[in-house]
């Protein structure tokens, strides 16, 4: 594992473990339900949204072969889409499909990141709204595997409390 990857992958593994823990006691029938008494993202939206980003990471590190783009996921879970209450389970894919996609793609991209050279990680990213704040492939990958998921998993943590599930850890 390269120097920069060595700084990213261990934290990404912790985040992945946290994501797995957040699913403890979550019923598939509640997975797409908004929390009682508050407008917040539900787990179906969070995990679906997070499952879109491994494709972007794969492309950034030159491993487009790992990408598994899915138009339905892009449409339902793109940035700025709304988390909609799904009491009948007909708006979002089933819990197992979403979580399998998230974990499978995340695991594949983490393994690829572990083998990514510092030369690739230090490449500049230009031409988008995040380039000034996350200017290199490595800084962007670190954010997408750590900071971004943790912000959304915090929403799942709050959702759990509102749904009466309590803390995981």
Steps between C-alpha positions, in 0.01 A plus 500: 500500500640837396559784744188699417281192469636388838357823644157449338411131509510436877256785563282381214487155659383656827228689315393179325471325836294788635273477194450131567426564867238763419288225341467307828131433573381704198197324353478489121147641531638810680809546281324746267288671765553854617560533872203585716469868575791632293591548134827314454661261258407137557745208463374401153595842366828521695635160396370541146659845476831373637496210252524745210844632601723191466456531123640854514792390716577213261513741210724747690757232580499359147293190581189567295474122456367484858215743434147365493290800394127455540265764358231419757743562787625819338144625464382405852812580699687781325615800697208726592233235445239480773465216747134406455294295745445156347246317719406250226860427396438591137713813454842367601664164433487248786733537799711198406554622144604848612728384780656222288576757231647744751724245674608317183599818316658657807708189569617481138601862486676486841708207374586695185586814699737291715696422182490851356838669472585833656557632149131447422387630841695823452344579161318831493127517449383811323187633342232425755352674802698287749842546338605784726403318820605149391770564239655154458375150428616392848319781681182428305522125559560554873191720522282263298602196709501672839347845549211472257373163627541601864285809450222287356545217750447760771157552344436126532611514862246776572236310298561196719429704812178641357395147399560374854801285411754676720875520451705229332819541703 
